[in-house]
C-alpha cells in the first residue's frame, strides 16, 4: 500500500525552494478518492510486472495509467449505485450499469489478475478458496468486482472528510501533525529534498492514538450504514425507553446507528461538532466508555456495523486511510482555497451505504513541503 501511495502522490510533484514548489489545485474529494482508490486497487489486485513492462519505471507508469482509467469508470458506477440498489435505474442507466459491470468483470478477471505481482493474500486466497469449491471462473470474476467495490467504495470518501475536518479545525491539525512528526523522529526518519522516502510500518501506525481518535470521530459523523438482521424465531425486542416490540420469525429488522447512537447527544455531547479528541482518555489512551441515561453503552460508534457481520475489511480500510493522511501531513503543505468555505452537506441519497459523500466538492491546493 505504501509504495503505491508514494508512486501516485509523488511522481509528478517537483521539490525545490518556495518559488519552484508551485501550488497544484484540485477538488479535495476528487483528489482523495482518486488517490486512495487507486492505491487500494493496486495493493489488492497487484502491480504490473517490471520484466514484462520493460523496466520498473515503466511498470510504475503503467500502474498509474491503468488505475486512473479504472477510477474514472468506477466513479460512474459509484454514482449509479444508490439507484441500482433501490432498483430505480432508468433504461439508459441500466444499460450503463451493465456496461460497467462487464468492464470490471473483464479487467478484474482471474486470468488478468494472475498476470500481476504483489497480489494481496486476501484476494488470492479468496479466489483460490472459491476455485477449490468449484465456482465457475466467470463467477469468480464477478466476485473480484465485489471485493473491489466493498474494499474501495468508502475509504476515499472517508479520507476526504478527515482531511477536511482537520483543515477546518487548526487545533486538531496541529495535534495530529505533532504526533506524526514525533513518530517519524522516534524511527530516525526525516523528510528532506533528495532524501529517502519514508518507510511507514505497521508498528508506527500503532503509535498514533490522536490520529486514531480523529479517524473515529470523522467516521462517527459521516459513516451511516444500515444494519439488517433476519429474525430466526418469534421474539420481543425491548427498548431502552421501556417500549417492547413483538417481532415475528421471518421478519427483517433494520437498524440505523447513525441517528440511534452516533449522533445521540446523550452518548456524544454536541454531536454535530468535530472533536478530534472525543475518543481519547485524559492520559492519551483510547476512550471506550460512553454512557446514556447513566448506563454504559456497548456500541457507541458503529461505522463498520456490529456482531458477526462487522466489516471484515475494516482493518485494511483504517490502515489505508491512516497511511494516506500520514503521507499528506508528512510530504505536503495543503490548504483550502477558501478557508471560510462551509463544510458541505451530506448527500442523503447515499444513506445506508457506508461512508457518506458530500453534495459538492471543496477546492484546495497542495505542494511538497521540501
C-alpha distance (Angstrom), angle and dihedral (degrees) to the residues before:
residue distance angle dihedral
X1 . . .
X2 3.80 . .
X3 3.81 94.6 .
X4 3.79 90.9 49.0
X5 3.81 93.0 49.6
X6 3.79 91.4 50.2
X7 3.81 91.6 47.1
X8 3.81 91.6 53.1
X9 3.80 99.2 38.3
X10 3.80 102.8 41.2
X11 3.80 109.3 30.6
X12 3.83 97.8 91.1
X13 3.81 101.6 28.1
X14 3.80 117.2 104.3
X15 3.79 123.8 -141.8
X16 3.80 126.1 -152.1
X17 3.78 139.6 96.6
X18 3.79 123.8 -27.1
X19 3.81 93.1 -84.9
X20 3.81 92.7 50.3
X21 3.80 96.6 44.8
X22 3.77 97.7 78.9
X23 3.79 119.5 -165.1
X24 3.79 115.6 -112.6
X25 3.78 120.0 -152.4
X26 3.79 130.7 -147.7
X27 3.78 142.4 139.9
X28 3.80 108.7 -81.5
X29 3.82 93.8 -136.1
X30 3.81 92.7 46.1
X31 3.80 92.5 48.2
X32 3.80 96.9 45.9
X33 3.79 95.4 44.3
X34 3.81 92.0 46.0
X35 3.80 96.6 50.3
X36 3.80 98.2 39.7
X37 3.81 94.4 45.0
X38 3.79 93.7 48.6
X39 3.80 94.6 45.6
X40 3.80 90.9 47.4
X41 3.80 92.1 48.2
X42 3.80 91.7 51.4
X43 3.81 92.6 44.7
X44 3.81 91.6 52.9
X45 3.79 104.5 34.5
X46 3.79 99.4 32.8
X47 3.78 142.5 -113.9
X48 3.77 133.0 -83.0
X49 3.81 111.8 -90.4
X50 3.80 112.9 -108.4
X51 3.81 92.7 -145.1
X52 3.80 94.1 57.5
X53 3.82 93.5 37.9
X54 3.81 93.6 54.0
X55 3.82 99.2 -114.0
X56 3.79 143.4 5.2
X57 3.81 91.0 -99.0
X58 3.80 92.5 51.1
X59 3.80 90.6 48.3
X60 3.81 90.4 52.3
X61 3.79 90.7 47.4
X62 3.80 90.4 51.6
X63 3.80 90.1 49.0
X64 3.80 89.3 54.8
X65 3.80 93.6 47.2
X66 3.81 97.8 45.1
X67 3.80 94.6 43.6
X68 3.81 92.0 49.7
X69 3.79 91.8 51.1
X70 3.81 90.1 47.8
X71 3.79 92.6 50.5
X72 3.82 90.1 52.4
X73 3.82 89.6 57.8
X74 3.81 93.5 40.0
X75 3.79 91.3 57.9
X76 3.80 89.9 55.5
X77 3.79 89.9 54.6
X78 3.79 92.3 42.3
X79 3.81 91.2 55.3
X80 3.80 91.1 50.6
X81 3.79 94.5 45.9
X82 3.83 101.0 90.4
X83 3.81 91.6 53.6
X84 3.80 89.8 43.2
X85 3.80 91.5 53.0
X86 3.81 92.3 47.7
X87 3.82 91.8 45.3
X88 3.82 95.3 -122.8
X89 3.81 102.4 118.3
X90 3.78 116.0 140.7
X91 3.85 120.0 -125.2
X92 3.81 95.3 -94.7
X93 3.81 90.9 43.1
X94 3.80 90.6 53.0
X95 3.79 90.0 53.8
X96 3.79 91.3 48.9
X97 3.81 92.8 47.9
X98 3.80 90.1 50.7
X99 3.82 91.3 49.0
X100 3.80 91.0 50.8
X101 3.80 93.9 47.9
X102 3.79 91.4 52.0
X103 3.80 90.6 47.1
X104 3.81 91.4 54.5
X105 3.78 93.5 43.3
X106 3.80 86.9 56.6
X107 3.81 98.2 43.2
X108 3.81 92.2 45.2
X109 3.79 96.3 39.9
X110 3.79 116.6 140.2
X111 3.79 89.7 -117.8
X112 3.83 93.6 55.8
X113 3.79 96.9 39.4
X114 3.81 90.2 52.9
X115 3.82 89.8 61.8
X116 3.84 90.0 65.0
X117 3.79 130.8 84.5
X118 3.82 129.4 -135.0
X119 3.80 92.4 35.1
X120 3.80 112.2 174.9
X121 3.78 115.1 -102.8
X122 3.80 88.3 -132.4
X123 3.82 91.0 60.0
X124 3.80 97.2 40.5
X125 3.81 94.6 45.5
X126 3.80 91.4 46.3
X127 3.80 90.3 52.3
X128 3.80 93.0 45.0
X129 3.80 92.3 50.8
X130 3.79 92.0 52.3
X131 3.78 92.1 46.4
X132 3.82 90.8 52.0
X133 3.80 89.5 51.4
X134 3.78 90.7 55.5
X135 3.80 100.3 -106.0
X136 3.80 110.7 164.3
X137 3.80 112.5 -108.7
X138 3.81 92.4 -120.3
X139 3.81 88.8 58.7
X140 3.79 90.1 47.7
X141 3.81 87.5 55.5
X142 3.79 89.5 53.7
X143 3.77 90.8 48.3
X144 3.83 88.9 54.8
X145 3.80 89.0 59.8
X146 3.79 89.5 49.1
X147 3.82 89.1 54.4
X148 3.80 90.9 49.9
X149 3.80 95.2 50.4
X150 3.81 94.3 42.6
X151 3.80 92.7 49.1
X152 3.81 101.2 39.5
X153 3.81 107.1 28.4
X154 3.82 94.8 84.9
X155 3.80 111.2 27.2
X156 3.81 95.9 69.8
X157 3.82 93.8 53.1
X158 3.82 89.4 43.7
X159 3.82 90.5 55.4
X160 3.81 89.7 51.5
X161 3.80 93.0 54.9
X162 3.80 93.5 45.6
X163 3.81 94.8 50.7
X164 3.80 90.8 44.2
X165 3.81 92.7 51.5
X166 3.80 90.6 48.1
X167 3.81 92.0 50.7
X168 3.81 91.6 47.7
X169 3.82 92.2 49.0
X170 3.83 110.2 50.7
X171 3.81 93.5 -174.2
X172 3.81 89.5 57.1
X173 3.80 92.1 47.0
X174 3.80 90.6 49.8
X175 3.81 93.2 50.0
X176 3.81 95.0 47.4
X177 3.81 93.0 43.2
X178 3.81 91.1 50.2
X179 3.80 90.3 52.3
X180 3.81 92.5 48.8
X181 3.82 91.4 50.0
X182 3.81 90.6 49.1
X183 3.81 92.5 51.7
X184 3.81 89.5 52.4
X185 3.81 92.3 48.4
X186 3.80 91.8 50.8
X187 3.81 89.9 56.7
X188 3.81 93.6 45.4
X189 3.79 93.8 -116.1
X190 3.78 124.9 141.5
X191 3.77 131.2 -174.7
X192 3.79 111.2 -137.4
X193 3.78 140.7 144.1
X194 3.80 109.7 -74.4
X195 3.81 91.7 5.8
X196 3.77 129.7 128.2
X197 3.78 120.7 -78.9
X198 3.77 111.9 -102.6
X199 3.78 119.3 -99.8
X200 3.79 105.8 -137.8
X201 3.80 109.1 -165.8
X202 3.79 133.4 -170.0
X203 3.81 89.8 -110.1
X204 3.81 89.7 56.9
X205 3.79 91.2 51.7
X206 3.81 89.6 53.3
X207 3.81 89.9 61.7
X208 3.81 97.5 63.7
X209 3.83 108.8 91.0
X210 3.82 92.4 153.2
X211 3.80 92.1 52.8
X212 3.81 89.3 44.4
X213 3.80 90.6 54.5
X214 3.81 91.5 47.9
X215 3.82 89.6 50.7
X216 3.82 91.8 49.8
X217 3.79 91.3 47.5
X218 3.79 93.3 49.1
X219 3.81 91.0 49.1
X220 3.81 90.9 47.1
X221 3.80 89.3 58.1
X222 3.81 99.7 40.9
X223 3.82 110.9 25.3
X224 3.79 112.6 89.4
X225 3.81 113.6 167.3
X226 3.78 123.7 166.4
X227 3.80 113.1 -129.4
X228 3.80 114.3 -149.5
X229 3.78 124.2 -164.2
X230 3.82 130.0 -173.4
X231 3.82 115.1 -133.8
X232 3.81 107.4 -130.2
X233 3.81 97.6 -176.1
X234 3.80 139.3 9.9
X235 3.78 109.3 -78.5
X236 3.79 147.2 157.1
X237 3.79 119.8 -115.9
X238 3.78 111.5 -153.3
X239 3.80 117.4 -156.0
X240 3.79 127.7 -149.4
X241 3.82 91.0 -113.7
X242 3.80 92.0 58.8
X243 3.79 98.2 -100.2
X244 3.78 118.2 131.7
X245 3.80 128.3 -156.1
X246 3.79 127.1 -159.6
X247 3.80 109.8 -138.7
X248 3.79 123.1 -168.0
X249 3.77 129.1 -137.8
X250 3.80 108.1 -96.6
X251 3.81 94.7 31.1
X252 3.77 121.7 120.6
X253 3.78 123.1 -136.1
X254 3.80 121.3 -154.4
X255 3.81 120.5 -159.7
X256 3.80 125.2 -164.5
X257 3.81 107.2 -163.0
X258 3.81 93.5 178.7
X259 3.81 92.2 77.6
X260 3.81 97.4 21.3
X261 3.81 96.7 53.8
X262 3.77 117.9 -7.3
X263 3.82 96.3 56.2
X264 3.81 96.3 32.7
X265 3.84 106.6 124.2
X266 3.80 91.1 -150.6
X267 3.79 91.5 58.4
X268 3.81 96.3 34.4
X269 3.83 112.8 22.6
X270 3.80 113.8 -140.7
X271 3.82 89.6 10.8
X272 3.81 96.8 -176.6
X273 3.81 92.3 59.6
X274 3.81 120.5 86.7
X275 3.80 108.8 -125.1
X276 3.78 110.0 179.5
X277 3.83 92.1 -162.7
X278 3.82 97.1 47.3
X279 3.80 90.0 109.9
X280 3.82 95.5 45.2
X281 3.79 127.2 95.2
X282 3.83 118.9 -135.8
X283 3.82 89.6 -98.6
X284 3.81 92.5 52.3
X285 3.80 99.4 -100.1
X286 3.80 128.5 125.8
X287 3.79 112.7 -74.6
X288 3.80 113.3 -136.8
X289 3.80 102.8 159.7
X290 3.81 116.8 92.8
X291 3.80 126.5 158.0
X292 3.79 140.6 -153.4
X293 3.79 121.2 -172.0
X294 3.78 89.6 -8.8
X295 3.80 93.2 -56.9
X296 3.79 124.7 111.5
X297 3.81 112.6 -110.4
X298 3.80 115.2 -133.2
X299 3.82 96.3 -162.4
X300 3.79 107.5 37.9
X301 3.82 98.7 154.0
X302 3.80 123.2 23.6
X303 3.82 111.3 174.8
X304 3.83 89.7 136.6
X305 3.78 97.9 42.8
X306 3.81 121.5 -116.0
X307 3.78 143.3 -99.3
X308 3.79 125.6 18.5
X309 3.81 91.8 -23.2
X310 3.81 94.6 56.0
X311 3.81 110.2 137.5
X312 3.84 106.6 -80.8
X313 3.81 91.6 -155.9
X314 3.81 95.9 55.0
X315 3.81 94.6 107.7
X316 3.79 92.6 51.3
X317 3.81 90.4 45.9
X318 3.81 94.0 50.7
X319 3.80 92.5 46.8
X320 3.81 89.9 47.6
X321 3.80 90.6 51.3
X322 3.80 94.0 45.4
X323 3.80 93.7 48.2
X324 3.80 91.8 51.9
X325 3.81 93.4 49.0
X326 3.81 91.3 43.4
X327 3.82 90.5 54.8
X328 3.80 93.1 44.9
X329 3.80 91.0 53.5
X330 3.80 92.5 43.6
X331 3.79 102.3 45.2
X332 3.80 106.1 25.8
X333 3.74 146.1 58.6
X334 3.80 106.2 -148.5
X335 3.77 136.7 169.5
X336 3.78 142.9 164.1
X337 3.80 113.7 -92.2
X338 3.78 87.3 -134.3
X339 3.82 108.9 30.8
X340 3.80 90.4 -169.4
X341 3.80 95.1 55.3
X342 3.79 110.8 122.7
X343 3.77 122.2 -116.0
X344 3.83 106.9 -97.5
X345 3.77 122.5 -113.5
X346 3.78 122.1 -102.3
X347 3.80 116.3 -99.0
X348 3.81 98.9 -116.8
X349 3.80 91.7 -163.2
X350 3.80 86.0 80.3
X351 3.81 97.3 54.5
X352 3.79 108.7 140.1
X353 3.80 99.0 22.0
X354 3.80 101.1 93.5
X355 3.79 125.0 -100.9
X356 3.78 111.6 27.4
X357 3.79 123.4 -125.4
X358 3.82 125.9 -137.7
X359 3.79 124.4 -105.7
X360 3.83 88.6 -127.0
X361 3.77 139.9 10.4
X362 3.81 125.9 -106.4
X363 3.84 119.5 -132.9
X364 3.80 114.4 -128.0
X365 3.77 138.3 163.2
X366 3.80 133.5 -141.2
X367 3.80 142.2 -178.8
X368 3.79 138.2 172.0
X369 3.78 115.0 -80.9
X370 3.81 92.8 -136.9
